[in-house]
């Protein structure tokens, strides 16, 4: 009986002890404010080393899948002598096109990554590919002049640009590479591109760059990035104020028609004579507009009459975007419609632009640096083991109904994601230098 009683007593003690240990925390027994939330993306400041690992992963993938090689398409043999160019030649197949506007953004991202990380592999990537283009274009132009090359031939974009997509982003990257001393063989291509932008692209009577698709006299918000950075860089390269003036004019005249001051967002497209005008705030197009302003401010002289307007417009747009960032760090495909999907390329562009503006002092870093870091952390969750960027909306035209935007596919071969990721990571390296981020009372704060 005594043995049973002792056993029962021990059991009761053990049960009592266990219940004390496993009793749920409450306001008396635990500091509830310090409990770790179940964040869907990392909630901290990524270190320089960890940021560089992400950049390296993307670089390694891109370097392998964008070979700067000309081959005989019939035999697969590599050709190195440009003087012997033949119509059966083509670029060795890879995952992306070396002269697409998306790759102009990628070249700019590689240049910035080289600048902020000190790793020359990134600038070597740009030098090799831009020199490859410059090497073959003269021979291709000769064949075109002879009439033996027509249609969508190899390197058609730098030879005969037909749209701002063909010219602007690659032109801006080429000027950056030239100004840095990286490449010295690009000026003929630069002049051809800028001549198209300045004198050949369709414009409205007031000089606003426009298109005649999908409707006549249509302004595409995307075209701010397809024009303004090239114009701005050309102003810096040549010292000619006219290029700066045109760039500022585009920001002003697009904004007058397309910026919703109440929401702080841009509509994707504007069509002359359309009334009423459906307003769809597409994520990536808003990114192109924000990045156009950032790139213009980078080189626009301090005493230029339009600088104050551009800076104020950047600040107004950033404020509007900040109000629409999701709790996961991403922004939505349609910025103000939270049932549309979360999109990676727009989020990466905003991470870059907000971080860059903080680093430049154009935005209050205490307010915007934490949201830039959250955006970058979100983007890193979309870099897969191969180095591909997931969750990127494919190329997108313009529509005036919501279904078009809601159901645009995403794909790892949508080239639009890679340049923004490189730019964002490169700028984050600068933002985290000297460890200005701290966790204070569980929240991420920026002190600098």
C-alpha positions in Angstrom: 0.0 0.0 0.0 2.9 2.3 0.9 4.6 1.5 -2.4 1.4 2.4 -4.3 1.0 5.6 -2.4 4.6 6.7 -3.1 4.1 5.9 -6.8 0.9 7.9 -6.9 2.6 10.8 -5.2 5.5 10.8 -7.6 3.0 10.7 -10.5 1.1 13.6 -9.2 4.3 15.6 -8.7 5.5 14.8 -12.2 2.1 15.8 -13.6 2.1 19.0 -11.6 5.7 19.8 -12.8 4.8 19.1 -16.4 1.7 21.2 -16.3 3.8 24.1 -15.0 6.4 23.7 -17.7 3.8 23.5 -20.6 1.4 26.1 -19.3 0.8 28.6 -22.1 2.6 31.9 -21.7 0.5 34.8 -20.6 1.0 38.4 -19.8 2.3 37.5 -16.4 4.7 34.7 -17.2 6.3 35.9 -20.5 7.1 39.1 -22.4 4.6 38.6 -25.1 5.9 41.6 -27.1 9.1 39.7 -27.7 7.4 36.5 -29.1 8.8 35.7 -32.6 6.2 36.4 -35.3 5.7 33.9 -38.1 6.9 36.2 -40.9 6.4 34.9 -44.4 9.7 36.4 -45.6 12.9 37.1 -43.6 12.4 40.1 -41.2 15.9 41.4 -40.7 18.6 43.3 -42.4 20.5 41.0 -44.8 24.3 41.2 -44.5 26.6 42.3 -47.3 27.9 38.7 -47.6 24.4 37.3 -47.9 23.3 39.9 -50.5 26.4 39.1 -52.5 25.6 35.4 -52.4 22.3 36.1 -54.0 23.9 38.3 -56.7 26.5 35.7 -57.4 23.9 33.0 -57.9 22.0 35.1 -60.5 25.3 36.1 -62.2 26.5 32.5 -62.5 23.2 31.5 -64.1 23.1 34.4 -66.6 26.8 34.1 -67.5 26.2 30.5 -68.5 23.0 31.0 -70.5 23.9 34.1 -72.6 26.9 33.2 -74.6 28.4 36.0 -76.7 29.2 33.7 -79.6 28.3 33.8 -83.3 27.8 30.4 -84.9 27.0 28.9 -88.3 23.4 27.8 -87.7 23.8 24.9 -90.2 26.9 23.4 -88.6 27.0 24.8 -85.1 30.6 25.9 -85.6 31.6 29.1 -83.8 32.6 32.0 -86.1 35.0 34.7 -84.9 35.8 36.6 -88.1 33.2 39.4 -88.5 34.5 40.3 -92.0 33.1 36.9 -93.2 29.6 37.3 -91.9 27.1 35.2 -93.8 23.3 35.1 -93.7 23.4 31.6 -92.2 25.1 32.9 -89.0 23.3 33.6 -85.8 24.0 34.0 -82.1 24.6 30.8 -80.2 21.2 29.9 -78.6 20.8 30.8 -74.9 18.0 31.6 -72.6 17.8 35.4 -73.3 18.4 37.9 -76.1 21.5 40.1 -75.8 19.9 43.2 -77.4 16.4 43.1 -75.9 15.4 46.1 -73.7 15.3 43.7 -70.7 18.9 43.0 -71.3 19.7 46.7 -71.3 18.4 46.7 -67.7 20.5 43.7 -67.0 23.7 45.3 -68.3 22.9 48.3 -66.1 22.4 46.0 -63.1 25.7 44.2 -63.8 27.5 47.6 -64.0 26.1 48.7 -60.7 26.9 45.3 -59.1 30.5 45.7 -60.2 30.6 49.2 -58.7 29.1 48.4 -55.3 30.7 45.0 -54.8 34.1 45.5 -56.4 33.7 42.2 -58.3 34.9 42.7 -61.9 33.1 39.6 -63.1 30.0 41.7 -63.4 31.6 44.4 -65.5 33.4 41.8 -67.6 30.0 40.3 -68.4 28.9 43.7 -69.8 32.2 44.4 -71.6 32.2 41.1 -73.4 28.7 41.2 -74.6 28.5 44.8 -75.7 31.8 44.5 -77.5 30.5 41.4 -79.2 27.5 43.4 -80.4 29.7 46.2 -81.6 32.0 43.8 -83.4 29.3 42.2 -85.6 26.9 45.1 -86.2 29.0 46.8 -89.0 29.1 43.5 -91.0 25.4 43.0 -90.5 24.6 46.5 -91.6 26.5 45.9 -94.8 24.4 42.8 -95.6 21.3 44.8 -94.9 22.4 47.5 -97.2 23.0 44.9 -99.9 19.5 43.6 -99.5 20.6 40.1 -98.4 19.3 40.4 -94.8 15.7 41.3 -94.2 13.0 40.9 -91.5 13.9 39.9 -88.0 17.6 39.2 -88.7 20.4 38.8 -86.1 21.0 42.1 -84.2 18.2 43.8 -86.1 17.5 46.0 -83.0 20.8 48.0 -82.9 20.9 48.1 -86.7 17.3 49.2 -87.4 15.4 50.1 -84.2 11.7 50.1 -84.8 10.5 51.1 -81.4 11.6 52.5 -78.1 11.9 49.0 -76.8 14.6 48.4 -79.3 16.6 51.5 -78.4 16.3 53.1 -75.0 17.4 50.6 -72.3 20.3 49.2 -74.3 21.4 52.7 -75.3 21.5 53.9 -71.7 23.6 50.9 -70.7 26.0 51.4 -73.6 26.5 55.1 -72.5 27.2 54.0 -68.9 29.7 51.5 -70.2 31.3 54.1 -72.3 31.4 56.8 -69.6 33.0 54.3 -67.2 35.8 53.6 -69.7 34.7 49.9 -69.9 34.0 50.0 -73.6 35.3 52.3 -76.3 33.7 50.9 -79.4 30.0 51.7 -78.8 29.6 55.3 -80.0 28.2 54.4 -83.5 25.6 52.2 -81.9 24.8 54.9 -79.3 24.3 57.6 -81.9 22.0 55.3 -83.9 19.9 54.6 -80.9 19.6 58.1 -79.7 18.8 59.4 -83.2 15.9 57.0 -83.3 14.6 58.1 -79.9 15.0 61.8 -80.6 13.9 62.1 -84.2 12.1 59.0 -85.4 9.8 57.6 -82.6 6.2 58.7 -82.9 5.2 61.7 -80.8 2.1 63.6 -80.0 2.0 67.2 -81.2 3.4 68.5 -77.9 6.4 66.2 -78.2 5.2 63.4 -75.8 6.6 60.0 -76.9 3.7 57.8 -77.9 2.6 54.8 -80.0 -0.2 53.9 -82.3 -1.1 50.7 -80.6 -3.3 49.3 -79.2 -5.1 52.5 -80.1 -4.1 55.5 -82.0 -2.2 58.1 -80.0 -1.5 55.9 -77.0 1.0 56.7 -74.2 2.6 53.8 -72.5 4.0 54.3 -69.0 6.7 51.8 -69.8 8.1 54.2 -72.4 9.4 56.5 -69.7 12.1 53.9 -69.0 12.5 53.2 -72.7 13.5 56.8 -73.3 14.4 59.0 -70.3 17.5 57.1 -69.1 19.0 57.1 -72.6 18.3 60.8 -73.1 19.6 61.6 -69.6 22.8 59.6 -70.2 23.3 61.2 -73.6 23.0 64.6 -71.9 25.8 63.6 -69.5 27.9 62.1 -72.3 27.7 65.1 -74.6 26.9 68.0 -72.2 24.0 69.0 -74.5 21.2 70.5 -72.4 18.6 69.6 -75.1 18.8 65.9 -74.0 18.1 66.8 -70.4 15.2 69.1 -71.5 13.6 66.3 -73.5 13.9 63.9 -70.6 12.3 66.3 -68.1 9.6 67.1 -70.6 8.6 63.4 -70.9 8.4 63.1 -67.1 6.2 66.2 -66.9 3.9 65.4 -69.8 3.4 61.7 -68.9 2.7 62.7 -65.3 0.2 65.4 -66.3 -1.9 62.8 -68.1 -1.3 59.6 -66.1 -0.4 60.3 -62.5 -3.3 59.8 -60.0 -2.4 62.3 -57.3 -4.9 60.8 -54.8 -3.5 57.3 -55.0 0.1 58.4 -55.8 0.2 55.9 -58.6 0.4 56.0 -62.4 -2.1 54.4 -64.7 -0.6 52.0 -67.2 -1.8 53.7 -70.4 -3.5 56.8 -71.7 -5.3 57.1 -75.0 -6.2 60.4 -76.6 -9.9 61.0 -76.9 -10.8 58.0 -74.6 -13.5 59.1 -72.2 -14.1 57.8 -69.5 -10.6 56.4 -69.1 -10.2 53.0 -67.3 -7.3 53.3 -64.8 -5.2 50.2 -64.2 -2.2 50.6 -62.0 0.1 48.0 -63.3 3.1 47.1 -61.0 6.0 46.9 -63.4 5.0 49.9 -65.5 5.0 52.0 -62.2 8.4 50.5 -61.6 9.7 51.7 -65.0 8.4 55.2 -64.3 10.0 55.3 -60.9 13.3 54.1 -62.2 13.2 56.6 -65.1 13.1 59.4 -62.5 15.9 57.9 -60.4 18.1 57.6 -63.4 17.4 61.1 -64.6 18.1 62.6 -61.1 21.4 60.7 -61.1 22.8 62.8 -63.9 20.5 65.9 -64.2 22.5 69.0 -63.2 21.6 70.5 -59.9 20.9 73.8 -61.5 18.5 72.4 -64.2 15.1 74.1 -64.1 13.3 70.8 -64.1 15.2 69.1 -61.3 12.8 70.2 -58.5 9.8 68.9 -60.4 11.4 65.5 -61.0 12.4 65.2 -57.4 9.0 66.1 -56.1 7.3 63.7 -58.5 9.7 60.9 -57.3 8.7 61.6 -53.7 5.0 61.7 -54.5 5.2 58.4 -56.3 7.3 56.7 -53.6 4.7 57.8 -51.0 1.9 56.2 -53.1 3.8 53.0 -53.6 4.7 52.7 -49.9 1.0 52.7 -49.1 0.5 49.7 -51.3 3.3 47.3 -50.2 1.9 44.1 -49.0 2.7 42.5 -45.6 4.9 40.0 -47.4 7.1 42.7 -48.8 5.9 42.2 -52.3 3.7 44.5 -54.4 0.7 43.2 -56.3 0.4 42.8 -60.1 -2.3 45.5 -60.0 -1.0 47.7 -57.2 -4.3 48.6 -55.6 -6.0 45.2 -56.1 -5.0 42.9 -53.3 -6.6 39.9 -55.0 -4.2 40.2 -57.9 -1.0 38.1 -57.6 2.3 39.2 -55.9 4.8 40.0 -58.6 8.6 39.8 -58.3 10.0 42.2 -61.0 8.0 45.2 -59.8 9.0 44.5 -56.2 12.7 44.3 -57.2 12.5 47.6 -59.1 10.9 49.3 -56.0 13.6 47.8 -53.8 16.3 49.3 -56.0 14.7 52.7 -56.5 13.8 53.2 -52.8 17.2 52.1 -51.6 18.9 54.3 -54.2 16.8 57.3 -53.3 17.6 56.7 -49.6 21.3 56.4 -50.4 21.1 59.7 -52.3 19.2 61.5 -49.7 16.1 62.1 -52.0 13.9 60.1 -49.6 14.0 59.9 -45.8 15.9 56.7 -45.1 14.3 56.3 -41.7 10.9 56.0 -43.4 11.8 54.1 -46.6 14.9 52.0 -46.0 13.0 49.3 -43.9 10.4 48.9 -46.7 13.2 48.6 -49.2 14.9 45.9 -47.1 11.6 44.0 -46.7 11.1 44.2 -50.5 14.6 42.8 -51.1 14.1 40.0 -48.6 10.9 39.1 -50.4 12.6 39.1 -53.8 15.4 36.7 -52.5 12.7 34.1 -51.7 12.0 34.0 -55.5 15.6 33.2 -56.5 15.7 29.4 -57.1 18.7 27.1 -56.7 19.6 27.6 -60.3 19.7 31.4 -60.0 16.5 31.9 -61.9 14.0 34.6 -60.8 10.5 33.2 -60.2 7.2 35.0 -60.1 7.9 37.4 -62.9 5.1 38.6 -65.2 5.8 38.0 -68.9 5.9 40.8 -71.4 2.6 42.7 -71.2 0.8 44.9 -73.6 -2.0 47.3 -72.6 -5.6 46.5 -71.8 -8.7 48.2 -70.5 -10.2 45.3 -68.5 -8.9 43.7 -65.3 -8.8 40.1 -66.4 -5.9 40.8 -68.8 -3.6 41.9 -66.0 -4.9 39.3 -63.4 -4.0 36.4 -65.6 -0.8 37.3 -67.3 1.5 34.3 -66.9 4.7 34.3 -64.8 7.8 32.5 -66.0 11.5 32.1 -65.1 12.4 33.0 -68.7 10.6 36.4 -68.4 13.7 38.5 -68.9 12.2 41.4 -67.1 13.2 40.1 -63.6 16.9 39.8 -63.9 18.1 43.4 -64.3 15.9 44.6 -61.5 17.2 41.9 -59.1 20.8 42.8 -59.9 20.1 46.5 -59.5 18.3 45.9 -56.2 21.0 43.7 -54.7 23.7 46.0 -55.9 22.0 49.0 -54.2 21.3 47.1 -51.1 25.0 46.5 -50.7 25.4 50.2 -50.4 22.4 50.6 -48.1 23.7 48.1 -45.5 27.2 49.4 -45.4 28.4 50.2 -41.9 25.4 48.3 -40.4 22.8 51.1 -40.2 19.9 48.6 -39.6 19.0 47.6 -36.1 16.2 45.6 -34.5 14.7 47.9 -31.8 11.8 46.6 -29.8 11.3 43.8 -32.4 11.0 46.2 -35.4 13.5 46.9 -38.1 14.9 50.4 -37.9 17.4 52.4 -39.9 19.9 54.6 -38.1 22.4 56.7 -40.1 
